[in-house]
């Protein structure tokens, strides 16, 4: 998906790509939910802060499209996976979002160093 968004940004502006991605997804979901899941779409009864996911989604799509154009899909995906690993370690260590607390161990540090070296090789060649 990230590489397709990056390719699409070769033909359209970053904002147009982000618009296309989200409008197409919205149309598909507006058809899928009532037809396949046989559920009525409700926008009420949801706390307002939950809708920040939309802002985050638009931001991620826009930034990933821009980054693919600037540093390439491999580097973007490598950095993305690394960010997810680091965030997961933090969430596990402190038990954020109700996850089971799993303390960070110093034995994990070499793995993170290897990942960082790998990313530097990917980005710098």
N, C-alpha and C positions, 0 to 999 in steps of 0.2 A: 504494500500500500504506500509506504513512504517513497519508494522509488517511482511509483506511478505518479504520485503527487509532484515529485521533483521533475519528472518528464513533462507533465502538464504545465508546469511553471515555465517551461521553455517556450510555450505558445501563448500563455496568458499571464496577467499580473498575479502576484501573490494573493491579493485580495479576491480576484476572480476565481482562482483555484479553490481557495477556502470557501467561497460562496457556492461553487459548483458541488464540492464534496458534501457540504451540509444540506443543501437543498435536495440533492439526489437522495441522500440518506433519509431525510425527513419524508419525502414522497414515498419511498419504499416502505418505511415504517407506518405511514398513514394508511397504506394499503394492506400491509402484512398483518398488523395487529387486529383490525376488525375482521378480515377475511379468514386468516389462518388460525389465529388464537381465539377468535370469536369473543373479543372483549371490547368494551366501549372505552375510548380514550378519555380520561379525566385529567384535568389540570388543577383541580381544586383539592384541598386537603393535604397538600404537600408543603412542608416548611419552606419559606423563601430561600434559605441558604442552600437548599438542595439544588436549586437551579444554577448554582455557580459551576456545576459540572459542564453546563453548556459553554460558559465563558472559557473554562479550562480546555474543553475540547477544541474550540475555535482557535485558541492560542497555540495548542500543541500542533494542530494541522498546519497553521500558518508558519510557525517556527520550523517545523520539520521540513516543509517545502522550501523555505529559504535556506536552511542548513544543507539540504541535499544539493541545492544549486551551488552553494559556496564550498563545501568540503567533501561532498559525495555521500552516497547512500551507505556505503560500508562504514565510514567514520560515524555517521549519524546513528546507525543502529548499534555500533559498538559503544558509543557514549550513552545511548539510551539504556542498554542492558546494564552497563556499569552503574548508572544512576539508580536503576531499579534494585540492583544488588545492595548498594550502599543504603538506600532508603529502607529496604527490607531488613537489613542488619540493625538499623536504628529502631525500626518499629518492633522487631523481635526483642531487642535488648530492653526497651522501656515498656513493652506491652501496649503500644498505641493501638487505637481502634479495636480494643478488646482482644487482640491476639495473645496467645500464650507467651509469657515472658521466657525468652531463651537468651541467657547472657552471652555477650560477645566474648570470645576466647582469643588470647594472644596467638594461639596456633593458627588462627584464620588470617593473620596479617600477611604471611607469604603469598597466599592466594590472591589477596587484593593487590599486592605489589606486582605479581605476574600479570594480572589483568591490566594494571596501569601501564606496564611496559608494553603489553600487546597493543593497547590503544595508541601509545606514542608511535609505535611502529606503523600502525595503520594510517595514522594521520600524517606522519612525517616521511613515510616511505621507507 
